[in-house]
Amino acid sequence: MHEYSITQQIVKIAEEKAKSHGAVKIERISLVVGELSGFIGESIQMYFDILSKGTLAEGAILDITYIKPQLKCSKCNTYFYRKRFSFECPQCGGMGMPTEIGKEFYVKDIDIYVG
């Protein structure tokens, strides 16, 4: 349910930014969502469709780019995607350690129409 409040903020921030640039409509909002961020894109989309009604973002495309989590090898510093049931580095066999990659959540771009 935390997607509801974060989507409220997305709409609010996008509308404020759009208005500050003289926009009459928001055409697209691009989000980056890490798979480990705790946010579910389908829920954000559902709430966006509801919460954007009556705002500059109504009818806008919500474009979500998903980021897969990566590990970093403790031996050779290689970043890699974890194989199922394994933390082993494909380069050297070292142990993969968690990173911040895959925890991202941010608005990347807002496309507006000034008209």
C-alpha positions, 0 to 999 in steps of 0.5 A: 500500500506504500505505492499509494503515497509514493504515487501521490508524491510523484504526481505532486512533484511532476505537476509542480515542476511542470507548472514552474516551466509553464506547462499545460500538460504532462505527457510522460513521466519516466521512473527508475524502479529497482527490483529491490526498492520495495515498490511494485510498478503495476501498483504505481501504475494503477494508483497513477491512473487514479491520482492523476485525474484532474491534474496536468498528469492526467493521460500521461504515460508512466514509463517505468524502467526496472533495474535488476539487482547486481552483486559485486565480487569481493575478490575481483570487484566485478559486478554481476547478476546473481544466478539462482541459489548462488552468490559466486562470481562468474569471473573468478569464483569469489563471493558476491556481495550486495550493492545498492544496484537494484534499490533505486527509485526516482523520477528520471524525466518529465516530458511536458507540453508548454503549448 
